[in-house]
Amino acid sequence: MSKIKIWHNTRCTKSRQGLCYLEDKKIDVEIFEYLKETIDPKELAGIIKNSDHPLDDFIRKNEAEYKSLGLADKNLTVEEFADIAAKHPKLLQRPIIIKNNKAVIARPTEKIAELLG
């Protein structure tokens, strides 16, 4: 099986549940703590484009940064959001699970099964 990557936030219950789901299935997981590590906007844009999710699913609209940056009034492209999320990673929905260039937002956790096949 290909290595699975999780964009993980250790403080997020859903993200911890996603990681536990993968570990319980004995899946080799690469953990990317996107709040602590540098986000590559091009990589993030590719992840979003290779998912079956619309851009809006990747945006945490209840975060203070969403309001302070005035994002509600903007019709962002994937690339524009990726650039913003690289600077404001709290705006990124989590966890994101990636396998073979396909991605899902594991909310609920059962969405991971769709990716694993």
LINJO-V623000 format. One record per pair of residues at least 24 apart in sequence whose ideal C-beta (glycine too) atoms are under 10 Angstrom apart, sorted by the first residue. I is the first residue (numbers start at 1). J is the second residue. Records with the same first field share a line. If there is no record, write none. Layout:
I=J / J
//
This chain:
1=25 / 26 / 27 / 28 / 99 / 100 / 116 / 117
2=27 / 28 / 98 / 99 / 100 / 101
3=27 / 28 / 29 / 30 / 98 / 99 / 100
4=28 / 29 / 30 / 31 / 97 / 98 / 99 / 100 / 112 / 115 / 116
5=29 / 30 / 31 / 32 / 47 / 96 / 97 / 98 / 99 / 103
6=30 / 31 / 32 / 33 / 34 / 94 / 95 / 96 / 97 / 98 / 106 / 112
7=31 / 32 / 33 / 34 / 35 / 37 / 39 / 43 / 44 / 47 / 89 / 92 / 93 / 94 / 95 / 96 / 97 / 98 / 103 / 105 / 106
8=32 / 33 / 34 / 35 / 36 / 94 / 95 / 96 / 97
9=33 / 34 / 35 / 36 / 89 / 90 / 92 / 93 / 94 / 95
10=35 / 36
11=35 / 94
12=93 / 94 / 95 / 107
14=93 / 94 / 95 / 105 / 106 / 107 / 108 / 109
15=93 / 94 / 95 / 96 / 97 / 106 / 107 / 109
16=95 / 109
17=95 / 106 / 107 / 108 / 109 / 112
18=94 / 95 / 96 / 97 / 104 / 105 / 106 / 107 / 108 / 109 / 111 / 112
19=95 / 97 / 106 / 109
20=109
21=95 / 97 / 106 / 109 / 110 / 111 / 112 / 113 / 116
22=95 / 97 / 106 / 109 / 112 / 116
25=112 / 113 / 116
27=97 / 99 / 112 / 116
29=97
30=98
31=95
32=95 / 96 / 98
33=89
34=85 / 86 / 89 / 90 / 92 / 94 / 95 / 96
35=89 / 90 / 92 / 94
36=89
37=89
38=86 / 89
39=82 / 83 / 85 / 86 / 87 / 88 / 89 / 92
40=82 / 86
41=78 / 79 / 80 / 81 / 82 / 83 / 84 / 85 / 86 / 87
42=79 / 82 / 83 / 86
43=82 / 86 / 98
44=78 / 79 / 81 / 82 / 83 / 85 / 86 / 89 / 92 / 96
45=77 / 78 / 79 / 80 / 81 / 82 / 83 / 85 / 86
46=78 / 82 / 98 / 101 / 103
47=78 / 82 / 96 / 98 / 101 / 102 / 103
48=78 / 79 / 81 / 82 / 85 / 92 / 96 / 103 / 105
49=78 / 79 / 82 / 101 / 103
50=98 / 100 / 101 / 102 / 103
51=96 / 97 / 98 / 101 / 102 / 103 / 104 / 105 / 115
52=102 / 103 / 104 / 105 / 111 / 114 / 115
53=93 / 96 / 103 / 104 / 105 / 111
54=78
55=80 / 81 / 82
56=81 / 93
57=93 / 104 / 105 / 107
58=82 / 85 / 91 / 92 / 93 / 94 / 96 / 103 / 105
59=84 / 85 / 91 / 92 / 93
60=85 / 88 / 89 / 90 / 91 / 92 / 93 / 94
61=91 / 93
63=88 / 90 / 91 / 92
64=88 / 90 / 91
65=89 / 90 / 91
66=90 / 91
//
